[in-house]
Amino acid sequence: MSFLVYQRSDPRHKEWIPLMSQQVRLRNVIQIIGLNLEVESREDEVYFTLHTRAMSTPFFTSERLQTQRRVVTWKEIEPRQIPETIRLSAPGFIIRVWAVTRGGSGTLNTEDTLSKQQRPITSWGLYLGGLNYLGSKGDWNTKDFAPNTILFRMPFGFFTSLNSLVRRPVAAHRFLQVQVPSEQLRSSYTLKKLSSLHSIQRSVLEEVSLSQDLKSRICLYGYSQDVDPESSAHTPMIYGEKSLIRAKEGRIRLQLKEKIEGMRQRVSILRDEKVRRFGRVIQLKKDYYDSEDISMELMGRMQMLGREIERLKELKAAVQEKKINLSHLSAQLFRRKKELISELLVIYPLSLVEGSKKYSINEIQLPNAEDYSSESGGQISVALGYTAHLTAMISFFLGIPLRYPVRHFGSQSRIVDHITEQITDKEREFPLYFRNKEDVYSKYAVYLLNKNIAQLRWYCGLSTPELRATLLNLHNLLHARLTIPG
């Protein structure tokens, strides 16, 4: 089925140019046409409403038309029919098409049952710049359009959604640049011309407003002008008393109409605000219930935290008690170590030789290192064996591994150097006895033994300024730190 839509005789604009910069606004919509509307009966009446938002009240409602044909053409939309609170420069809006079912007698139902017989057919959320251009002539076949299609008539032609076309165009319907014949090009308005045009328009509007104000003021004083169509003369006439009353009543009616219109606008705004506040209340209730759940969860966590804090206090008290017990046990253990080390002095007594500065171990003198010329090799070997054993036992009781381990074999004891890298594995044991007094290996073994004694002194907080004084350093360590007086 093909159809032809009436066009105005004088088009407002030239042919549509599909540029991306071409703006389409609410003020450009002249007429709305419905195609292939799906209704339950051909007797149903359809109308459309325009909204700024999904939850707002309609700012425009069309007349109701029957759907006996596949094409429903509503009346043109005049700019004065749009409320002043709606921006005519809006780039989009929401349109809803409704169907109203008639009653059994062929008349519309009452207002109580109207909402039950009224149902939505389709709802579009429009961005006018994204509509597809159909052409300037309103002559198409309804089979080329999907069900519930809406056409928008504008000064430059007809538009609809791409989704409403059965055969969609392959090429893009908007371009960044187009080519037009040079004879169709003309210069645009300059800024100076536009400013002058706007000034003239403002002057005209001011003159019209002043003339209307003057007419209203003349009517207030009871004057009027009767115009004789056959004569160009205007004869002023003074109203009588009844005319003045009618004029006063007219002014009162006009004022009441203005107040009613203002109240209607206010009611519309308040209704929109009510919807917005209602949505806000719903969101606040949801947030309140969510906050209650969160508060319950936080309360549970606080109780759990309180139990954990109490448990932590108990654990701290237990740890503190264990620390006290550990300090007591450590003191007792160290005292016991001192007692054992003190008993070592019974086995290996250290004493200063009378009349000299030398010390003896188990009544065998052991001079300082590198000063063994006055003593025999056997005596030095025995004293070194005693000293090495005493040092090893002290480290054992203190629980300190010696840096250079000692292998005790009496006067044939040996000491091991695992530290020095230049020594091969077969030569790491050095004898703590002298075959002759110039034995280099034995002297190095004595040096390692003195290093072990210095290690024990450092552990007990003593320094070792003279490393060669073997028995003196050992004697000072035992009597200053590791033995019980008396």
ChimeraX attribute file (.defattr): number of C-alpha atoms within 10 A of each C-alpha:
attribute: neighborCount
match mode: 1-to-1
recipient: residues
	/A:1	9
	/A:2	12
	/A:3	12
	/A:4	11
	/A:5	14
	/A:6	10
	/A:7	13
	/A:8	8
	/A:9	6
	/A:10	7
	/A:11	13
	/A:12	10
	/A:13	10
	/A:14	11
	/A:15	12
	/A:16	15
	/A:17	16
	/A:18	17
	/A:19	13
	/A:20	13
	/A:21	12
	/A:22	12
	/A:23	12
	/A:24	19
	/A:25	17
	/A:26	19
	/A:27	16
	/A:28	18
	/A:29	20
	/A:30	17
	/A:31	17
	/A:32	20
	/A:33	19
	/A:34	21
	/A:35	21
	/A:36	18
	/A:37	22
	/A:38	15
	/A:39	19
	/A:40	10
	/A:41	14
	/A:42	13
	/A:43	16
	/A:44	22
	/A:45	20
	/A:46	25
	/A:47	20
	/A:48	23
	/A:49	17
	/A:50	20
	/A:51	19
	/A:52	17
	/A:53	14
	/A:54	14
	/A:55	11
	/A:56	18
	/A:57	16
	/A:58	18
	/A:59	16
	/A:60	14
	/A:61	16
	/A:62	16
	/A:63	11
	/A:64	15
	/A:65	16
	/A:66	15
	/A:67	22
	/A:68	12
	/A:69	10
	/A:70	18
	/A:71	20
	/A:72	19
	/A:73	16
	/A:74	17
	/A:75	12
	/A:76	13
	/A:77	16
	/A:78	11
	/A:79	14
	/A:80	7
	/A:81	10
	/A:82	17
	/A:83	12
	/A:84	11
	/A:85	9
	/A:86	12
	/A:87	13
	/A:88	16
	/A:89	12
	/A:90	14
	/A:91	16
	/A:92	19
	/A:93	17
	/A:94	17
	/A:95	22
	/A:96	18
	/A:97	21
	/A:98	20
	/A:99	25
	/A:100	25
	/A:101	22
	/A:102	17
	/A:103	15
	/A:104	8
	/A:105	7
	/A:106	10
	/A:107	9
	/A:108	16
	/A:109	18
	/A:110	10
	/A:111	9
	/A:112	8
	/A:113	11
	/A:114	15
	/A:115	11
	/A:116	11
	/A:117	17
	/A:118	17
	/A:119	15
	/A:120	14
	/A:121	16
	/A:122	17
	/A:123	17
	/A:124	15
	/A:125	14
	/A:126	15
	/A:127	16
	/A:128	21
	/A:129	15
	/A:130	17
	/A:131	19
	/A:132	22
	/A:133	19
	/A:134	19
	/A:135	15
	/A:136	18
	/A:137	12
	/A:138	17
	/A:139	13
	/A:140	15
	/A:141	11
	/A:142	16
	/A:143	13
	/A:144	14
	/A:145	20
	/A:146	16
	/A:147	18
	/A:148	17
	/A:149	21
	/A:150	25
	/A:151	20
	/A:152	20
	/A:153	23
	/A:154	21
	/A:155	19
	/A:156	18
	/A:157	20
	/A:158	24
	/A:159	21
	/A:160	21
	/A:161	20
	/A:162	16
	/A:163	13
	/A:164	18
	/A:165	16
	/A:166	12
	/A:167	11
	/A:168	13
	/A:169	10
	/A:170	6
	/A:171	7
	/A:172	8
	/A:173	15
	/A:174	18
	/A:175	13
	/A:176	9
	/A:177	11
	/A:178	9
	/A:179	6
	/A:180	9
	/A:181	6
	/A:182	7
	/A:183	6
	/A:184	7
	/A:185	8
	/A:186	7
	/A:187	5
	/A:188	8
	/A:189	10
	/A:190	9
	/A:191	9
	/A:192	8
	/A:193	11
	/A:194	12
	/A:195	12
	/A:196	12
	/A:197	13
	/A:198	11
	/A:199	12
	/A:200	12
	/A:201	12
	/A:202	12
	/A:203	12
	/A:204	12
	/A:205	12
	/A:206	12
	/A:207	12
	/A:208	12
	/A:209	12
	/A:210	12
	/A:211	12
	/A:212	12
	/A:213	11
	/A:214	12
	/A:215	13
	/A:216	12
	/A:217	12
	/A:218	13
	/A:219	16
	/A:220	14
	/A:221	12
	/A:222	17
	/A:223	16
	/A:224	16
	/A:225	12
	/A:226	10
	/A:227	12
	/A:228	10
	/A:229	7
	/A:230	6
	/A:231	7
	/A:232	8
	/A:233	10
	/A:234	11
	/A:235	10
	/A:236	11
	/A:237	11
	/A:238	12
	/A:239	16
	/A:240	11
	/A:241	10
	/A:242	9
	/A:243	13
	/A:244	17
	/A:245	13
	/A:246	13
	/A:247	17
	/A:248	15
	/A:249	12
	/A:250	12
	/A:251	15
	/A:252	12
	/A:253	12
	/A:254	12
	/A:255	12
	/A:256	12
	/A:257	12
	/A:258	12
	/A:259	12
	/A:260	12
	/A:261	12
	/A:262	12
	/A:263	12
	/A:264	12
	/A:265	15
	/A:266	12
	/A:267	13
	/A:268	16
	/A:269	15
	/A:270	13
	/A:271	14
	/A:272	17
	/A:273	13
	/A:274	14
	/A:275	15
	/A:276	14
	/A:277	13
	/A:278	12
	/A:279	13
	/A:280	12
	/A:281	12
	/A:282	12
	/A:283	12
	/A:284	12
	/A:285	12
	/A:286	12
	/A:287	12
	/A:288	12
	/A:289	12
	/A:290	12
	/A:291	12
	/A:292	12
	/A:293	12
	/A:294	12
	/A:295	12
	/A:296	12
	/A:297	12
	/A:298	13
	/A:299	12
	/A:300	12
	/A:301	12
	/A:302	12
	/A:303	12
	/A:304	12
	/A:305	13
	/A:306	12
	/A:307	12
	/A:308	12
	/A:309	12
	/A:310	12
	/A:311	12
	/A:312	12
	/A:313	12
	/A:314	12
	/A:315	12
	/A:316	12
	/A:317	12
	/A:318	12
	/A:319	13
	/A:320	12
	/A:321	12
	/A:322	12
	/A:323	12
	/A:324	12
	/A:325	12
	/A:326	14
	/A:327	12
	/A:328	12
	/A:329	12
	/A:330	12
	/A:331	12
	/A:332	12
	/A:333	14
	/A:334	15
	/A:335	15
	/A:336	14
	/A:337	20
	/A:338	20
	/A:339	14
	/A:340	17
	/A:341	22
	/A:342	21
	/A:343	14
	/A:344	16
	/A:345	17
	/A:346	10
	/A:347	12
	/A:348	17
	/A:349	15
	/A:350	21
	/A:351	18
	/A:352	16
	/A:353	14
	/A:354	8
	/A:355	6
	/A:356	7
	/A:357	9
	/A:358	16
	/A:359	22
	/A:360	19
	/A:361	23
	/A:362	17
	/A:363	14
	/A:364	18
	/A:365	21
	/A:366	24
	/A:367	22
	/A:368	17
	/A:369	16
	/A:370	13
	/A:371	11
	/A:372	15
	/A:373	10
	/A:374	7
	/A:375	13
	/A:376	12
	/A:377	15
	/A:378	14
	/A:379	16
	/A:380	21
	/A:381	22
	/A:382	23
	/A:383	24
	/A:384	29
	/A:385	23
	/A:386	22
	/A:387	25
	/A:388	27
	/A:389	19
	/A:390	20
	/A:391	19
	/A:392	21
	/A:393	15
	/A:394	22
	/A:395	18
	/A:396	14
	/A:397	14
	/A:398	17
	/A:399	10
	/A:400	13
	/A:401	13
	/A:402	18
	/A:403	17
	/A:404	18
	/A:405	18
	/A:406	24
	/A:407	18
	/A:408	17
	/A:409	13
	/A:410	18
	/A:411	20
	/A:412	15
	/A:413	21
	/A:414	23
	/A:415	22
	/A:416	18
	/A:417	19
	/A:418	14
	/A:419	10
	/A:420	8
	/A:421	9
	/A:422	7
	/A:423	12
	/A:424	9
	/A:425	10
	/A:426	6
	/A:427	10
	/A:428	15
	/A:429	19
	/A:430	20
	/A:431	22
	/A:432	31
	/A:433	27
	/A:434	23
	/A:435	11
	/A:436	11
	/A:437	17
	/A:438	12
	/A:439	12
	/A:440	13
	/A:441	16
	/A:442	21
	/A:443	19
	/A:444	17
	/A:445	24
	/A:446	25
	/A:447	17
	/A:448	21
	/A:449	29
	/A:450	24
	/A:451	19
	/A:452	22
	/A:453	26
	/A:454	22
	/A:455	21
	/A:456	23
	/A:457	19
	/A:458	13
	/A:459	12
	/A:460	15
	/A:461	10
	/A:462	16
	/A:463	15
	/A:464	15
	/A:465	9
	/A:466	12
	/A:467	17
	/A:468	19
	/A:469	18
	/A:470	23
	/A:471	26
	/A:472	21
	/A:473	21
	/A:474	20
	/A:475	17
	/A:476	13
	/A:477	21
	/A:478	20
	/A:479	12
	/A:480	13
	/A:481	13
	/A:482	20
	/A:483	19
	/A:484	17
	/A:485	7
	/A:486	4
